[in-house]
Amino acid sequence: MRPIHFPESNITFEKPTTTDDSECLPISAYVGQDIKGNPHINTVWQPSKEDIEAINAGRPIVVCVLGTALPPMSMFTYDEEGNSNE
């Protein structure tokens, strides 16, 4: 999967200066707050044909977070009307 730019994005996080494009890319994000005022950051990822085939075959999606702490996170898709499928 590759991170993609999306209309609601309001910031781009640059890759670390110690990495090259084969290791990491800049990523578009939306930085804001939820309805309770909690800060959050959304990024959007586009699955490749191979990713879609793997998901359809029932294989899991792996999330890799670099570092030693795991922040709270969620993953979801949108339906045809732009509503969250959480």
C-alpha atoms as an extended CHARMM CRD file, in Angstrom:
* protein
*
        86  EXT
         1         1  MET       CA              0.0000000000        0.0000000000        0.0000000000  PROA      1               0.0000000000
         2         2  ARG       CA              1.1340000000        3.5210000000       -0.7190000000  PROA      2               0.0000000000
         3         3  PRO       CA              0.2010000000        6.7150000000        1.0930000000  PROA      3               0.0000000000
         4         4  ILE       CA             -1.7170000000        9.0820000000       -1.1760000000  PROA      4               0.0000000000
         5         5  HSD       CA             -2.6080000000       12.7600000000       -1.1830000000  PROA      5               0.0000000000
         6         6  PHE       CA             -6.2900000000       13.4070000000       -0.4060000000  PROA      6               0.0000000000
         7         7  PRO       CA             -8.4640000000       16.5440000000       -0.5900000000  PROA      7               0.0000000000
         8         8  GLU       CA             -8.8240000000       17.0090000000        3.1820000000  PROA      8               0.0000000000
         9         9  SER       CA             -5.0700000000       16.8850000000        3.8450000000  PROA      9               0.0000000000
        10        10  ASN       CA             -3.6930000000       20.0190000000        5.4740000000  PROA      10              0.0000000000
        11        11  ILE       CA             -0.0510000000       19.0630000000        6.0940000000  PROA      11              0.0000000000
        12        12  THR       CA              2.7310000000       16.9820000000        4.5810000000  PROA      12              0.0000000000
        13        13  PHE       CA              5.0840000000       15.1460000000        6.9100000000  PROA      13              0.0000000000
        14        14  GLU       CA              8.5150000000       14.9670000000        5.3060000000  PROA      14              0.0000000000
        15        15  LYS       CA             10.6160000000       11.8220000000        5.4330000000  PROA      15              0.0000000000
        16        16  PRO       CA             13.4990000000       11.7340000000        7.9250000000  PROA      16              0.0000000000
        17        17  THR       CA             16.7000000000       13.1860000000        6.4840000000  PROA      17              0.0000000000
        18        18  THR       CA             18.4690000000        9.8970000000        7.2180000000  PROA      18              0.0000000000
        19        19  THR       CA             16.2860000000        7.9290000000        4.7610000000  PROA      19              0.0000000000
        20        20  ASP       CA             16.0200000000        7.7720000000        0.9850000000  PROA      20              0.0000000000
        21        21  ASP       CA             12.9440000000        7.2880000000       -1.2290000000  PROA      21              0.0000000000
        22        22  SER       CA             13.3410000000        3.4990000000       -1.1850000000  PROA      22              0.0000000000
        23        23  GLU       CA             12.8730000000        3.5180000000        2.6080000000  PROA      23              0.0000000000
        24        24  CYS       CA             10.3620000000        6.2800000000        3.2510000000  PROA      24              0.0000000000
        25        25  LEU       CA              8.2910000000        8.9120000000        1.4320000000  PROA      25              0.0000000000
        26        26  PRO       CA              6.6840000000       12.2100000000        2.4790000000  PROA      26              0.0000000000
        27        27  ILE       CA              3.0760000000       11.6430000000        3.5550000000  PROA      27              0.0000000000
        28        28  SER       CA             -0.0090000000       13.8570000000        3.2590000000  PROA      28              0.0000000000
        29        29  ALA       CA             -2.1530000000       14.0290000000        6.3830000000  PROA      29              0.0000000000
        30        30  TYR       CA             -5.0910000000       15.7550000000        7.9840000000  PROA      30              0.0000000000
        31        31  VAL       CA             -4.3060000000       17.1080000000       11.4500000000  PROA      31              0.0000000000
        32        32  GLY       CA             -7.3720000000       18.0500000000       13.4550000000  PROA      32              0.0000000000
        33        33  GLN       CA             -9.6410000000       17.1600000000       16.3570000000  PROA      33              0.0000000000
        34        34  ASP       CA            -12.5230000000       14.7350000000       16.7090000000  PROA      34              0.0000000000
        35        35  ILE       CA            -15.9530000000       15.7890000000       17.9880000000  PROA      35              0.0000000000
        36        36  LYS       CA            -14.7120000000       15.4000000000       21.5900000000  PROA      36              0.0000000000
        37        37  GLY       CA            -11.7190000000       17.6570000000       20.9750000000  PROA      37              0.0000000000
        38        38  ASN       CA             -9.1750000000       14.8230000000       20.9050000000  PROA      38              0.0000000000
        39        39  PRO       CA             -6.2880000000       15.5090000000       18.5260000000  PROA      39              0.0000000000
        40        40  HSD       CA             -5.8500000000       13.0990000000       15.6330000000  PROA      40              0.0000000000
        41        41  ILE       CA             -3.9230000000       12.6460000000       12.4180000000  PROA      41              0.0000000000
        42        42  ASN       CA             -5.4310000000       10.8860000000        9.3860000000  PROA      42              0.0000000000
        43        43  THR       CA             -3.4030000000        9.4730000000        6.5070000000  PROA      43              0.0000000000
        44        44  VAL       CA             -4.8980000000        7.7340000000        3.4600000000  PROA      44              0.0000000000
        45        45  TRP       CA             -3.4400000000        4.6270000000        1.8410000000  PROA      45              0.0000000000
        46        46  GLN       CA             -4.2480000000        3.1340000000       -1.5740000000  PROA      46              0.0000000000
        47        47  PRO       CA             -3.9990000000       -0.6600000000       -1.8020000000  PROA      47              0.0000000000
        48        48  SER       CA             -2.3420000000       -2.0920000000       -4.9030000000  PROA      48              0.0000000000
        49        49  LYS       CA             -3.9230000000       -4.8130000000       -7.0380000000  PROA      49              0.0000000000
        50        50  GLU       CA             -1.8050000000       -7.3340000000       -5.1150000000  PROA      50              0.0000000000
        51        51  ASP       CA             -2.9660000000       -5.8920000000       -1.7700000000  PROA      51              0.0000000000
        52        52  ILE       CA             -6.6100000000       -6.1810000000       -2.8340000000  PROA      52              0.0000000000
        53        53  GLU       CA             -6.0640000000       -9.7890000000       -3.9400000000  PROA      53              0.0000000000
        54        54  ALA       CA             -4.4420000000      -10.5980000000       -0.5730000000  PROA      54              0.0000000000
        55        55  ILE       CA             -7.2830000000       -8.9520000000        1.3740000000  PROA      55              0.0000000000
        56        56  ASN       CA             -9.9100000000      -10.7510000000       -0.7360000000  PROA      56              0.0000000000
        57        57  ALA       CA             -8.0970000000      -14.0260000000       -0.0080000000  PROA      57              0.0000000000
        58        58  GLY       CA             -8.4810000000      -13.3380000000        3.7180000000  PROA      58              0.0000000000
        59        59  ARG       CA             -4.8800000000      -12.4160000000        4.4620000000  PROA      59              0.0000000000
        60        60  PRO       CA             -4.3900000000       -9.7510000000        7.1550000000  PROA      60              0.0000000000
        61        61  ILE       CA             -3.1830000000       -6.1760000000        6.8440000000  PROA      61              0.0000000000
        62        62  VAL       CA              0.0520000000       -5.5670000000        8.7670000000  PROA      62              0.0000000000
        63        63  VAL       CA              0.6660000000       -2.1840000000       10.4240000000  PROA      63              0.0000000000
        64        64  CYS       CA              4.3260000000       -1.4720000000       11.2380000000  PROA      64              0.0000000000
        65        65  VAL       CA              5.0880000000        1.3920000000       13.6350000000  PROA      65              0.0000000000
        66        66  LEU       CA              8.7400000000        2.3270000000       14.0330000000  PROA      66              0.0000000000
        67        67  GLY       CA              9.7360000000        3.0630000000       17.6160000000  PROA      67              0.0000000000
        68        68  THR       CA              9.0440000000        1.6400000000       21.0570000000  PROA      68              0.0000000000
        69        69  ALA       CA              5.5040000000        2.8780000000       21.7500000000  PROA      69              0.0000000000
        70        70  LEU       CA              2.2320000000        2.1460000000       19.9970000000  PROA      70              0.0000000000
        71        71  PRO       CA             -0.1910000000        5.0710000000       19.8200000000  PROA      71              0.0000000000
        72        72  PRO       CA             -3.9390000000        4.4290000000       19.7930000000  PROA      72              0.0000000000
        73        73  MET       CA             -5.0530000000        3.9600000000       16.2000000000  PROA      73              0.0000000000
        74        74  SER       CA             -7.9420000000        2.8300000000       14.0340000000  PROA      74              0.0000000000
        75        75  MET       CA             -8.2920000000        1.6650000000       10.4470000000  PROA      75              0.0000000000
        76        76  PHE       CA            -11.3890000000        2.0360000000        8.3070000000  PROA      76              0.0000000000
        77        77  THR       CA            -12.7050000000        2.5750000000        4.7990000000  PROA      77              0.0000000000
        78        78  TYR       CA            -15.3870000000        4.8550000000        3.3900000000  PROA      78              0.0000000000
        79        79  ASP       CA            -18.5440000000        3.7590000000        1.6120000000  PROA      79              0.0000000000
        80        80  GLU       CA            -19.7490000000        5.2100000000       -1.7030000000  PROA      80              0.0000000000
        81        81  GLU       CA            -21.2870000000        8.2060000000        0.1070000000  PROA      81              0.0000000000
        82        82  GLY       CA            -18.1250000000        9.0710000000        2.0420000000  PROA      82              0.0000000000
        83        83  ASN       CA            -19.3020000000        7.6050000000        5.3590000000  PROA      83              0.0000000000
        84        84  SER       CA            -16.9040000000        5.6700000000        7.5760000000  PROA      84              0.0000000000
        85        85  ASN       CA            -17.2650000000        1.8720000000        7.5900000000  PROA      85              0.0000000000
        86        86  GLU       CA            -15.9710000000        1.6150000000       11.1760000000  PROA      86              0.0000000000
